[in-house]
Structure formats: structure tokens, C-alpha cells
Amino acid sequence: MAEPLIRQDEQAPLAGLPLSAVIITRDAASQIEPCLQSVSFADEILIVDSGSTDATLAIAQRFGARVIHQEWLGYGRQKEFAARQAKYDWVLSLDADERVSEELRHSIQVALKSPRFEVCRMARCNRFMGRWLRHGEGYPDWSLRLYHREHAHWSVDPVHEKLETDGKIITLMGDLLHESEQGIDDYLAKQNRYTTLQAEELYRAGRRANPFKMVLSPVFRFIKYYFLRLGFLDGIPGLVHISIGCFNSYCKYAKLIELSLRQR
């Protein structure tokens, strides 16, 4: 359970413990610049790239980032590898399509003055179809991203990786801003890859599905996020966002059933 929110102290000097901003990339030239601008306050910016062929690395070097190449290990292992290459123990882990808001930046700087915690969580605000979602699955989308690397590690999940810790967690003010899609076509292609990885991981873990779960899981997900979590307040983008999320649930279990049938 996270501690109460860290409040901003406008009179506090901002010098604190050194911070490494760590970003994993591949062909992220269209997204990376706002991300790098938002973490310019960090003492180090580290890019771990898995083979970009666009201008990603040139943009990173222009911002003074240190760049390391690492072949793709899966999301969890890639982020753990990246954290271990950082110069400093305090790590802020980001994806290229994310950026730190001004309020969150200030909260991070204040928190690192004299930390009495090992991990910080922050609200992630997802931009979808041109709108910042404020309800449903799109917000607050709590994420553990700022941490002392000796007290936390990334799970080995190939997708939807999680930061695992037994340390003290606090909550920061301010949003981590996420440009979650570059068009519906791109978003659907990404979700298709994710559901395949999820199904394969479930199958390896010995999990199985049935037609009832395949059908009912999307229904319960829609009720939870569109009605109970007020996703309908985000208008058409909110409806499309949760509808795709429900379809993802259906596809994940359909693919898991397919894997089971093919092994018979």
C-alpha cells in the first residue's frame, strides 16, 4: 500500500540525490524528443536501444544521452538490464512515448532531497484519439517508475512488465503523460502483438482458458471500466479505448485456447 501523496514544497531547494533517467527504445524518432526534454533535469539520461534504424540515436546524442545497444530481451528483462547499466542507484524508468509533466518533475526533485522510501508510484495519463483520458482504464493507471535499484526489480514478463519490490512505496503528485497511440491502426497492431505474447506466457505458466472465460472476461471488464470507473465520461475516445481493451481480453484467451488445441 502506498503512502499518502508527496506534496510540493515551493520553498524547498531542489538539489537532491543524483538520478538516472533510463529509456528503452527502438525506432522511436517520432516520439523520443518530448520524452528527452521532460527528463532534462536528471543527472544522467541513459538510452538502451535494441536496433533503431531511424533517427532515434542521433536525437538521443543531441540531448547528451548515453547510448547502449542491447538486443531485445522482452520488456521486463530489457528494463532490468537498462537499470543495471545506469550510473546512479536512483532510476526513473520511462518508455519513449512517455514524458514527465512539470508537476511530476517538481515532485521527483523534492522527493529525492531526503528519501525515506524505496519506490515511488505516479499516475499515468493516457492520450488516446487526441484526448487525455481521465477515467476508466486510462487514468490514473498507477505506475511504479521511480525507484532505488537495490530495492526493486522488473518482472520477467515479456509484456505488461511490473516493478516488484518489498520496499516502502510513496505516491507522487503530477502525471506521467503517455502518448498511447499514433493512430488506431498502429494501436491495434501493437495490441495484437501484446495479446499474442500474453497468451504464450500464460500457456508456458500452465494456465488454460475455456469459452466461458473468453466471452465473460470482456463483459466484466467493460462493466468495471466503462461504468464503475466512469469511462463513459471520456466520450467517444473512452468508449473506443475500453472496447479495444475488452477485445484484447477476448483475443488473449482465444489465442490461449488455440495454443492448447494445437498441442493435442
C-alpha positions, 0 to 999 in steps of 0.5 A: 500500500502506498503512502499518502501523496508527496506534496510540493514544497515551493520553498524547498531547494531542489538539489537532491540525490543524483538520478538516472533517467533510463529509456528503452527504445527502438525506432522511436524518432517520432516520439523520443524528443518530448520524452528527452526534454521532460527528463532534462533535469536528471543527472544522467539520461541513459538510452538502451536501444535494441536496433533503431534504424531511424533517427532515434540515436542521433536525437538521443546524442543531441540531448547528451544521452548515453547510448547502449545497444542491447538486443531485445530481451522482452520488456521486463528483462530489457528494463532490468538490464537498462537499470543495471547499466545506469550510473546512479542507484536512483532510476526513473524508468520511462518508455519513449512515448512517455514524458514527465509533466512539470508537476511530476518533475517538481515532485521527483526533485523534492522527493529525492532531497531526503528519501525515506522510501524505496519506490515511488508510484505516479499516475499515468495519463493516457492520450488516446484519439487526441484526448487525455483520458481521465477515467476508466482504464486510462487514468490514473493507471498507477505506475511504479517508475521511480525507484532505488535499484537495490530495492526493486526489480522488473518482472520477467514478463515479456509484456505488461512488465511490473516493478516488484519490490518489498520496499516502502512505496510513496505516491507522487503528485503530477502525471506521467503523460503517455502518448498511447497511440499514433493512430488506431491502426498502429494501436491495434497492431501493437495490441495484437502483438501484446495479446499474442505474447500474453497468451504464450506466457500464460500457456508456458505458466500452465494456465488454460482458458475455456469459452466461458472465460473468453466471452465473460472476461470482456463483459466484466471488464467493460462493466468495471471500466466503462461504468464503475470507473466512469469511462463513459465520461471520456466520450467517444475516445473512452468508449473506443479505448475500453472496447479495444481493451475488452477485445484484447481480453477476448483475443488473449484467451482465444489465442490461449485456447488455440495454443492448447488445441494445437498441442493435442 
